Amino acid sequence: MSLNRFKQKTVILLANIIMMIGIFTMGMVPVGQPWLLSVTFGALGGFGAGAGYNAVLATISKWFPDRKGFATGLIVFMVGAHGLIMAPIGNALLNSLGFRNAAIVIAVGYAVIFFICLPFVHVPQDGFMSDYVPAGANAMASRKNYTVKEMVRTKEFYLITCAMAF
């Protein structure tokens, strides 16, 4: 989904609905057909989570044009923290409710949290911070903008790629 063709809030809404459907239908997978987990949780849930993640990153970077790296870094941190928080919750739900009911409770829980938070998501108006000049703007203007070919020749590219892979 292109964020230029659709409003970011619409993309976030659709992506999260797809993710929640994937998690919910994961709980409906028959015991003898575990390959359906790849379709429900893997494909639907993964597509929804990925599309929503990218739309949120694009939205947050528009709110902090002078600190895009910091703002998107916080989102990446929160995605990682989500795994630390959800692992024990998911295990507790699995142990107490079983797989099917745990998946349904998690999907409904995500839906409740999502629909509470959705009204607060919006893109800033055009011209937001247009008169703002960050400290060190002259230093920023003198930095080189690399082409893709130049970028892949730097050691920083490979360090960041390895860090993201792990």
Buried (B, 14 or more C-beta within 10 A) or exposed (E): BEBEEBEBBEBBBBBBBBBBBBBBBBBEBEEEEEEBBEBBBBEBBBBBBEBBBBBBBBBBBBBBBEBBEEBBEEBEEEEEEEEEEBEEEBEEBBEEBEEEEBBBBBBEBBBEEBEEEEEEBEBEEEEEEEEEEEEEEEEEEEEEEEEEEEEEEEEEBEEEEEEEEE
